[in-house]
Amino acid sequence: MKTKVTIGVCVKNGEKALADALESVISQDYPHELMEVIMVDDGSTDNTFSIMKKYAEKMDIPSKIFREEWHGLGASRNIVVRNARGEYIVWADCDMMFANDHVRKQVEYMDKNPKTGISLGLVVVPENNRLVKLDLLPFLIDRIKFSRQGSPLKRPVTCGAAFRLEALRQVKGFDDKITGAGEDLEVACRIRSGGWLLGATDARFWERKGDMKTLGQFWNKYFWYGYGNHKVYLKNKEAINYFRMTPLAGILAGILYSADAYRLTKERSLFLTLLLPASFALKYTAWCLGFTKGRIETLSEKKSSAK
């Protein structure tokens, strides 16, 4: 193996989970001399930077740390893109952990598929947290359908994914103006428009989703997604289909995913059959309200500037 790979870690206030994420990077069976870690502290007010420094000294993988005032995810990821020396960037969020063969499997896949711009990993759905399970199961179902049936991948996210650096630089990286959620969706649209393919591997990772325990946390997360996705919509309306994100659409999507969960996974529980549609209705309602808030703010700004 001679392919060099960059691990990109962009964090704001991640002290509770960051150590576990970095331990999973250290545990990779890919040759460490062919890896580098680039960490960006995006305006943290907790001990995130101290943890980054500790692990930069601890690990036998070359590393760089950038400490910035808060600029948002788009700008933070671009710091990694500008400084990366690997052919691929594997993104590690602070609340996730890689299986020890994750990087190797991603590199092997990307090496064999030179037209692939993004390769998604395989999320492991937890059994001990029902809210996180409800949140992550649709991602797993999409991956199973892609692998078995060739169905389109609906959620091109950065978490656990490998991005080809050439593809990122061809489209001039992430959008700095997208400060919240949606920077990965937006850049994926441009990468695919540039002729690159979207692929997936069985490179496993665990995502903690902030260890969600309450419906309030679940609601706030999707409200934040909707609010952030509004900026994506302003730039690329093809990236966001608003009518597929309404509460009614959520219920219908949840019913379809319940059927797929029964058919494609080992899930046979009445719990999922009943609660998956309800969780979709809740998340889509939160998303719509967050999106609407962003829309109202944008219209207000335009009216103010026109006066």
Protein Blocks (a to p, Z undefined) as FASTA:
>chain_A
ZZdcddddddehillmmmmmmmmmmmpcbdfklgccddddehiabfmlmmmmmmmmmpcc
dcdddddddebjklmmmmmmmmpcbfbdcdddfkbccdfklmmmmmmmmmmmmmbmbdcd
dddddfklmklmmmmmmmmmmmmmmmmnopacfblcfehpacdfklmmmnnpaafklmbg
hklmmmmmmmmmnopacdddfbdcddeklopabfklmmmmmmmmmmmmmmmmmmmmmlpc
fklmgfklmmmmmmmmmmmmmmmmmbfbfklmmmmmmmmmmmmmmmmmmmmmmmmmmmmm
mmmmmZZ
